[in-house]
Amino acid sequence: MAQVCTHIDQIQEVVPSAPGCEECLKLGESWVHLRICLTCGHVGCCDSSKGKHATKHFHATNHPIIASFEKGEDWGWCYIDQAELDFSE
């Protein structure tokens, strides 16, 4: 049975906080893939990156949903419900 996200109502229209991972840019580090918080627009790096800043942002803020910030990708993830979201429709 597919997981269901119960936090869709918390998605906002957001403006990206930076052109890359906000924390990695400040630290002069690199990242693998980018994620954007759909509550506030924070751009952080994925869990395959050294900093794991998108997940750290979730733990600091409890903002539940991120989306891929990579060109051509239209999926998201709800940390709380552990559910993948399809934004292609």
C-alpha angles and dihedrals in degrees: 000000000000119000116248125217114224094186101069089113089067094064111115134186100259139188115222111254092217141357089251138007104327095215096041090052090053091047096043091240131136131236139205104220134355132234129190125212109235092207101055109001097249110162113214139163125261128254090264087065123086094244100042086203098164091059091042088054090053092051091048097046108019089228098159108204133058130175130205110267091200121113113258095016119113106177136106140193133222108212094196098049094031088228131145115225127209113215095175094100 
